[in-house]
């Protein structure tokens, strides 16, 4: 007996990182780590379905601080250069300070165009 409503068509699938989490505990409480939450995307006849795959966790330790990885353009896939884990840690800490400073400056700025 055939499957109900069985249809053959174009099929493609790929794995992607859906979410990135960063754990940055105090030094005496744990090891910083990056968690990449992966999903499998399946495209059948133009309809896309996502399925969770699991987590990939990479700790940041003194032993791997100098490990380098390629910086890849997410649109083209071309390699733009490289960065070390230490460089990434510094970049993320700096991005946090930048965003927190913008927030604090916006909160302390006087309101504009108040009607008298």
C-alpha positions as a LaTeX table, in Angstrom:
\begin{tabular}{lrrr}
\hline
Residue & $x$ (\AA) & $y$ (\AA) & $z$ (\AA) \\
\hline
Unk1 & 0.00 & 0.00 & 0.00 \\
Unk2 & 1.53 & 3.40 & $-0.90$ \\
Unk3 & 2.11 & 6.12 & 1.69 \\
Unk4 & $-0.68$ & 8.68 & 1.87 \\
Unk5 & 0.05 & 11.83 & $-0.12$ \\
Unk6 & 3.61 & 10.75 & $-0.92$ \\
Unk7 & 5.38 & 13.35 & $-3.07$ \\
Unk8 & 8.82 & 13.33 & $-4.60$ \\
Unk9 & 10.61 & 16.64 & $-5.03$ \\
Unk10 & 13.67 & 18.75 & $-4.56$ \\
Unk11 & 15.43 & 18.17 & $-1.26$ \\
Unk12 & 18.33 & 19.93 & 0.42 \\
Unk13 & 19.58 & 20.16 & 3.98 \\
Unk14 & 22.30 & 21.90 & 5.95 \\
Unk15 & 23.48 & 22.48 & 9.50 \\
Unk16 & 23.59 & 25.96 & 10.96 \\
Unk17 & 24.25 & 27.67 & 14.27 \\
Unk18 & 20.93 & 29.04 & 15.51 \\
Unk19 & 22.11 & 30.58 & 18.77 \\
Unk20 & 25.41 & 31.36 & 20.48 \\
Unk21 & 25.63 & 31.49 & 24.26 \\
Unk22 & 28.63 & 32.71 & 26.23 \\
Unk23 & 29.29 & 31.70 & 29.82 \\
Unk24 & 31.68 & 34.11 & 31.52 \\
Unk25 & 31.91 & 33.03 & 35.18 \\
Unk26 & 34.19 & 34.65 & 37.71 \\
Unk27 & 37.64 & 32.97 & 37.42 \\
Unk28 & 37.34 & 31.04 & 40.69 \\
Unk29 & 33.85 & 29.77 & 39.78 \\
Unk30 & 34.45 & 28.17 & 36.41 \\
Unk31 & 35.88 & 28.32 & 32.91 \\
Unk32 & 34.54 & 30.69 & 30.25 \\
Unk33 & 32.95 & 28.83 & 27.35 \\
Unk34 & 31.05 & 29.41 & 24.12 \\
Unk35 & 28.03 & 27.24 & 23.32 \\
Unk36 & 26.90 & 26.94 & 19.70 \\
Unk37 & 23.31 & 25.65 & 19.46 \\
Unk38 & 22.98 & 23.84 & 16.14 \\
Unk39 & 19.97 & 23.00 & 14.03 \\
Unk40 & 19.40 & 21.02 & 10.86 \\
Unk41 & 17.50 & 22.89 & 8.13 \\
Unk42 & 15.65 & 20.75 & 5.62 \\
Unk43 & 14.15 & 22.25 & 2.47 \\
Unk44 & 11.63 & 20.17 & 0.58 \\
Unk45 & 9.96 & 21.77 & $-2.42$ \\
Unk46 & 10.54 & 25.27 & $-1.01$ \\
Unk47 & 9.26 & 24.52 & 2.50 \\
Unk48 & 11.92 & 24.80 & 5.21 \\
Unk49 & 11.82 & 22.81 & 8.44 \\
Unk50 & 14.26 & 23.24 & 11.33 \\
Unk51 & 15.24 & 20.43 & 13.68 \\
Unk52 & 17.37 & 20.95 & 16.81 \\
Unk53 & 20.66 & 19.03 & 16.73 \\
Unk54 & 22.33 & 19.82 & 20.03 \\
Unk55 & 25.10 & 21.93 & 21.47 \\
Unk56 & 28.75 & 22.33 & 20.65 \\
Unk57 & 30.67 & 23.71 & 23.66 \\
Unk58 & 34.19 & 25.13 & 23.45 \\
Unk59 & 35.90 & 26.28 & 26.67 \\
Unk60 & 38.34 & 29.18 & 26.78 \\
Unk61 & 41.46 & 28.11 & 28.65 \\
Unk62 & 45.06 & 29.31 & 28.85 \\
Unk63 & 45.98 & 26.22 & 26.82 \\
Unk64 & 43.82 & 27.17 & 23.82 \\
Unk65 & 43.97 & 30.99 & 24.07 \\
Unk66 & 46.44 & 31.11 & 21.16 \\
Unk67 & 44.45 & 28.73 & 18.93 \\
Unk68 & 43.57 & 30.49 & 15.68 \\
Unk69 & 40.51 & 30.11 & 13.46 \\
Unk70 & 39.57 & 31.57 & 10.09 \\
Unk71 & 37.31 & 34.61 & 9.95 \\
Unk72 & 34.80 & 33.68 & 7.26 \\
Unk73 & 32.42 & 36.12 & 5.56 \\
Unk74 & 28.96 & 34.68 & 6.38 \\
Unk75 & 27.54 & 35.87 & 3.04 \\
Unk76 & 30.27 & 34.69 & 0.66 \\
Unk77 & 32.20 & 32.06 & 2.62 \\
Unk78 & 35.49 & 33.74 & 1.73 \\
Unk79 & 38.25 & 33.81 & 4.35 \\
Unk80 & 38.91 & 37.37 & 5.53 \\
Unk81 & 41.75 & 36.64 & 7.93 \\
Unk82 & 42.15 & 34.85 & 11.24 \\
Unk83 & 41.68 & 35.42 & 14.94 \\
Unk84 & 42.77 & 33.65 & 18.12 \\
Unk85 & 40.50 & 32.59 & 20.95 \\
Unk86 & 42.19 & 35.30 & 23.04 \\
Unk87 & 41.33 & 37.87 & 20.35 \\
Unk88 & 37.71 & 36.71 & 20.35 \\
Unk89 & 37.53 & 36.95 & 24.14 \\
Unk90 & 38.92 & 40.51 & 24.00 \\
Unk91 & 36.56 & 41.45 & 21.14 \\
Unk92 & 33.47 & 40.16 & 22.98 \\
Unk93 & 34.46 & 41.84 & 26.26 \\
Unk94 & 35.04 & 45.08 & 24.32 \\
Unk95 & 31.69 & 44.79 & 22.51 \\
Unk96 & 29.94 & 44.36 & 25.87 \\
Unk97 & 31.65 & 47.46 & 27.29 \\
Unk98 & 30.71 & 49.43 & 24.16 \\
Unk99 & 27.03 & 48.45 & 24.32 \\
Unk100 & 26.81 & 48.94 & 28.11 \\
Unk101 & 28.36 & 52.41 & 27.78 \\
Unk102 & 25.86 & 53.36 & 25.05 \\
Unk103 & 23.00 & 52.21 & 27.28 \\
Unk104 & 24.31 & 54.13 & 30.28 \\
Unk105 & 24.83 & 57.30 & 28.27 \\
Unk106 & 21.31 & 57.07 & 26.83 \\
Unk107 & 19.84 & 56.63 & 30.33 \\
Unk108 & 21.70 & 59.65 & 31.70 \\
Unk109 & 20.96 & 61.95 & 28.75 \\
Unk110 & 18.30 & 64.61 & 29.38 \\
Unk111 & 15.04 & 64.12 & 27.48 \\
Unk112 & 14.87 & 66.00 & 24.19 \\
Unk113 & 12.15 & 68.46 & 23.09 \\
Unk114 & 10.17 & 68.67 & 26.29 \\
Unk115 & 7.15 & 70.94 & 25.97 \\
Unk116 & 7.14 & 73.73 & 28.55 \\
\hline
\end{tabular}
